[in-house]
Amino acid sequence: MGIILWIIFGGLVGWVASMVMKANGEQGVFLNVVVGIVGAVLGGWIMSLLGQGGVEGFNLYSFLVALLGAIVLIWLVKMLRGNR
């Protein structure tokens, strides 16, 4: 994907993940993009451990993989901060 699509994809994934994890009030647009992009990498890594493919484009499967990674990332940050 091009850099613009990564930013859009990351922002969308980060926003949905922050809403699922009830962290939307703590994150701005920039942090949503970062969480989404890092979540896509983390989700791809998790799926590779399970023998599946990672993020491979702008499609529903990639969105779900990135969302999984972003949710795990937000959960880990919340656990490290001490707020559950």
N, C-alpha and C positions, 0 to 999 in steps of 0.2 A: 504494500500500500504506500501511497505517497504521504509525505509529511502532513499535508492538510487533512487527509483522511484519517491518519493516526490521531491527530488532535481532536477531530470531530468524534471519532469512535471512542477515544479515551474519555472525552468529556461526557458523552452519553452513558458509557459504562460506569464511570465514576459517580455520576449523578444518581443512577439507578441503585448502585451498590450503597451509596450513602443513605438513600431513602430506606432501603431494606434494613440496614444496620442502625437506623435512627441516628445518623451522624450528620445529617444534611445541614443543620444549623451551625456545625463546627467547621464546615468546609466551604470555600469559595469556588469560583469557576476554575481558577488555576489549579487548586488542589484536586478538584474533581478530575481534571485532565491527567494530572500526574498519577493519581490513584488508578485511573482507568488504564493508562499505558503500562504502569508497573504491574497492575493486576493481570493484564493480558500476557505479560511475560511469565508471571508466576503461575497463572492458569495453564499456559502452554507447558510449563515445566511439570506441573502436577499431572496433566493429561499424558505427557510422555512417560511418566513413571507408571501409569496405568496402561501403557501400550496404545494410546490413542494419539490422534493428531492434535496440534495446537491451533493457534489463531492463524488462519490461512486466507483471510480476506474479509470483506464487509458482508457477512452473512449471519444467519441466526445461530449456527453452531459456534462460530467464532465469538459472537456476542455472549453466548452462554458460557463458553470457556473463560473469556475475559471477566465476565461477571463473577464466576466462581473464584477466580484469582483475586479480584478486587475485594470481595467479601472476606476472603481469608486474610488479606492484607489489613483491612480495617479491623477485623477481629483481633489480629496479632497486635496492632497498635493499641487498641483498647486494653488488651490484657497487660501489655507492658506499662501502660499509664496507670493501671489499677482501676479504671472505670469499666464496669461490665455493662 
